[in-house]
Amino acid sequence: MMKTFLSKMFTKKEKVQIEFCQNNLDRYLNEQTIAEYGKFLANPRVQYKEYECLSECKLCKEVPYAKVNGQFMHGKDSHDLLNQLQEALK
């Protein structure tokens, strides 16, 4: 009984799967945001992959975005998107 209680209290949080469009990253990231994203992506709970294109051209031209656990997430700028990604990790 105690083992069940402790395992519920200290369960491991699930990993977050993030997919990026390389074209979108090239369009919206700069030297400062690259460092911030690098720190975020170093988190062991984050699994990410960059694709050359995610076939979301209209969205890609308008805002920075990522596909998080199969759902599209976008921000008004790269900082806003990073904040949303950090929230998804919580």
Contacts in CASP RR format, 6 or more apart in sequence:
PFRMAT RR
TARGET T0000
AUTHOR 0000-0000-0000
METHOD contacts of the structure
MODEL  1
MMKTFLSKMFTKKEKVQIEFCQNNLDRYLNEQTIAEYGKFLANPRVQYKE
YECLSECKLCKEVPYAKVNGQFMHGKDSHDLLNQLQEALK
13 45 0 8 1.000
14 45 0 8 1.000
15 45 0 8 1.000
15 46 0 8 1.000
15 47 0 8 1.000
16 45 0 8 1.000
16 46 0 8 1.000
16 47 0 8 1.000
16 68 0 8 1.000
16 69 0 8 1.000
16 85 0 8 1.000
16 88 0 8 1.000
16 89 0 8 1.000
17 47 0 8 1.000
17 48 0 8 1.000
17 68 0 8 1.000
17 69 0 8 1.000
17 70 0 8 1.000
18 41 0 8 1.000
18 46 0 8 1.000
18 47 0 8 1.000
18 48 0 8 1.000
18 49 0 8 1.000
18 66 0 8 1.000
18 67 0 8 1.000
18 68 0 8 1.000
18 85 0 8 1.000
19 48 0 8 1.000
19 49 0 8 1.000
19 50 0 8 1.000
19 51 0 8 1.000
19 54 0 8 1.000
19 66 0 8 1.000
19 67 0 8 1.000
19 70 0 8 1.000
20 48 0 8 1.000
20 49 0 8 1.000
20 50 0 8 1.000
20 51 0 8 1.000
20 54 0 8 1.000
20 66 0 8 1.000
20 67 0 8 1.000
21 50 0 8 1.000
21 51 0 8 1.000
21 52 0 8 1.000
21 53 0 8 1.000
21 54 0 8 1.000
21 56 0 8 1.000
21 60 0 8 1.000
21 65 0 8 1.000
22 50 0 8 1.000
22 51 0 8 1.000
22 52 0 8 1.000
22 53 0 8 1.000
23 52 0 8 1.000
23 53 0 8 1.000
23 60 0 8 1.000
24 54 0 8 1.000
24 60 0 8 1.000
24 64 0 8 1.000
24 65 0 8 1.000
25 50 0 8 1.000
25 64 0 8 1.000
27 60 0 8 1.000
27 61 0 8 1.000
27 64 0 8 1.000
28 63 0 8 1.000
28 64 0 8 1.000
28 77 0 8 1.000
28 78 0 8 1.000
28 81 0 8 1.000
29 37 0 8 1.000
29 64 0 8 1.000
29 78 0 8 1.000
30 78 0 8 1.000
33 78 0 8 1.000
33 79 0 8 1.000
33 82 0 8 1.000
36 79 0 8 1.000
36 82 0 8 1.000
37 78 0 8 1.000
37 82 0 8 1.000
40 46 0 8 1.000
40 82 0 8 1.000
40 85 0 8 1.000
40 86 0 8 1.000
41 48 0 8 1.000
43 89 0 8 1.000
45 89 0 8 1.000
46 89 0 8 1.000
54 60 0 8 1.000
54 67 0 8 1.000
56 65 0 8 1.000
56 72 0 8 1.000
59 65 0 8 1.000
59 72 0 8 1.000
59 74 0 8 1.000
63 74 0 8 1.000
63 75 0 8 1.000
63 76 0 8 1.000
63 77 0 8 1.000
63 81 0 8 1.000
64 74 0 8 1.000
64 75 0 8 1.000
64 77 0 8 1.000
64 78 0 8 1.000
64 80 0 8 1.000
64 81 0 8 1.000
65 72 0 8 1.000
65 73 0 8 1.000
65 74 0 8 1.000
65 75 0 8 1.000
65 81 0 8 1.000
66 72 0 8 1.000
66 73 0 8 1.000
66 74 0 8 1.000
66 81 0 8 1.000
66 85 0 8 1.000
67 73 0 8 1.000
68 85 0 8 1.000
68 88 0 8 1.000
69 88 0 8 1.000
73 81 0 8 1.000
73 84 0 8 1.000
73 85 0 8 1.000
73 88 0 8 1.000
74 81 0 8 1.000
75 81 0 8 1.000
75 84 0 8 1.000
END
